[in-house]
Amino acid sequence: MQTTCWRHAALGAMVVAIPALALAQAPKPSGDAAITEMQQQQRANPATPAVPSQNREGARADARDADWVDTRQWLTQARESAAQGNLGSANEFLERAATRMMNRSVEATRATVPMYDLRLRHITLAREAVQRRDGAEAIRQIDLALTTG
């Protein structure tokens, strides 16, 4: 008899909890999964991010890496991706272009001086536009980076 009461109590709790859980789930965001992950990661700032879509974009870019040697080619590929609406890939290529620019050798006395480059600034602004899902502004900033360099 006592186990029947517990079962009824558990069943009653589930009946109340299931509709509440269904209402509590956030709607799935639309758009590029890699960009959505970046935005969620920036809001949550987890210690170990789980970013499978960003990893997928990185793997795609790695597959093409052997043919590319400079920042200009990364920017060109980022522009093409943004023009096609693939903002996740565009972001990946922009990150690679920025990293390629920042990997530099300097004298030890200048090691603590931050790098400032107008082209790098345009790449940063393009990445910010991609994160806002503003493809037109991203393309404009990429074009400025290409003409500056």
C-alpha positions, 0 to 999 in steps of 0.5 A: 500500500505504501509503495502505491502511494509513492508511485502515485506521488511520483506520477503526480510530480511528473504530470506537473513537471513535464509541461513546465519543462516543455515550456522552459526550453528555449526555441532553437535559434536560426542561422549559422550554427558556428556563429550561434555557438560563438554567441552562446559561448560568449554569453556563457563563457564555459571553462571547456566549450563544446563547439562542434560546428566551429570544429567542423568549419575549422576542419573544412578550412584545414582541408584547403590549407595546403594551397594557401600561403598568405593572409590575402588568400584567407581574406579572399576565401572569407569574402567568398564565404560571406558572399555565399551566406556561410558566415561560420566559414567566413569567421574561420577564414577571418580568424586564420587571416588575423592569426597569420598577421599576428604571427610575427617575429620582433626584437625582444625589446618590442615583444610587449608592444601590441601590434597595430595594423590597419588591415588587422583592424578591418579584419577585427571589424569584419569578424564583429560584423559576422558575429552580428550576422551582418554579411554586407558589412563583413564583406565591406570590411574584408574589401577594405582589408584587401585594399589596405594590404 
